[in-house]
Amino acid sequence: MRATAFLGLVLCMAARSVFAQLTDPPAQLEWKLAPGAFEELCFELDAGRSMRYAFDAGAPLEFNLHWHRGSAIVFPIKRAAVDRRAGVFRSETREAYCLMWTNRGRAPVALRARIDRGD
């Protein structure tokens, strides 16, 4: 019984964090990523629409743009170690997209990110 209650709590917390991260651009955020931590900035984008993104980090981070298709994760952008990047992404289909940064280092990393809707 205790394991079931704990699993339910974990699933509720996970679901809450996913929905809390869904945003409507423009959005400008700042985080301090602890070693081993990640942050996601998720948003919906209609087919044919674009999104501009830019970020600056105090040290290299893993970075990707992804979405979920069933149990698969699709990565149109995936970089191993970047501390700064800007670009434009145009959606082919309506999806909930996520920008994600992961700190694989041993020290906290400051991160500033911005996304804006395009045309």
Backbone hydrogen bonds, N-H to C=O, Kabsch-Sander energy under -0.5 kcal/mol:
donor,donor_aa,acceptor,acceptor_aa,energy
5,A,1,M,-2.3
6,F,2,R,-2.5
7,L,3,A,-2.5
8,G,4,T,-2.3
9,L,5,A,-2.2
10,V,6,F,-2.5
11,L,7,L,-2.5
12,C,8,G,-2.3
13,M,9,L,-2.5
14,A,10,V,-2.5
15,A,11,L,-2.5
16,R,12,C,-2.5
17,S,13,M,-2.3
18,V,14,A,-1.9
19,F,15,A,-2.2
20,A,16,R,-2.3
21,Q,17,S,-1.1
22,L,18,V,-0.6
22,L,19,F,-0.8
23,T,42,C,-3.4
27,A,115,I,-2.3
29,L,113,A,-2.5
31,W,111,L,-2.6
33,L,109,V,-3.0
34,A,32,K,-0.6
36,G,103,N,-2.6
37,A,34,A,-2.4
39,E,101,W,-2.2
41,L,99,L,-2.7
42,C,21,Q,-1.3
43,F,97,Y,-2.6
45,L,95,E,-2.3
48,G,91,S,-3.0
49,R,46,D,-1.9
51,M,89,F,-2.2
52,R,116,D,-3.3
53,Y,87,G,-2.5
54,A,114,R,-2.0
55,F,85,R,-2.4
56,D,112,R,-2.3
57,A,83,D,-3.6
58,G,110,A,-2.4
61,L,82,V,-2.4
62,E,102,T,-2.6
63,F,79,R,-2.4
64,N,100,M,-2.0
65,L,77,I,-2.3
66,H,98,C,-2.5
67,W,74,V,-1.6
69,R,72,A,-2.8
72,A,69,R,-1.9
74,V,67,W,-3.1
77,I,65,L,-1.3
79,R,63,F,-3.3
82,V,61,L,-2.7
85,R,55,F,-1.8
87,G,53,Y,-2.3
89,F,51,M,-2.7
91,S,49,R,-2.9
95,E,45,L,-1.7
97,Y,43,F,-2.6
97,Y,95,E,-0.8
98,C,66,H,-2.6
99,L,41,L,-2.6
100,M,64,N,-2.9
101,W,39,E,-2.5
102,T,62,E,-2.1
103,N,37,A,-2.8
104,R,102,T,-0.8
109,V,33,L,-2.2
111,L,31,W,-2.6
112,R,56,D,-2.4
113,A,29,L,-2.6
114,R,54,A,-2.5
115,I,27,A,-2.3
116,D,52,R,-2.5
118,G,50,S,-3.3
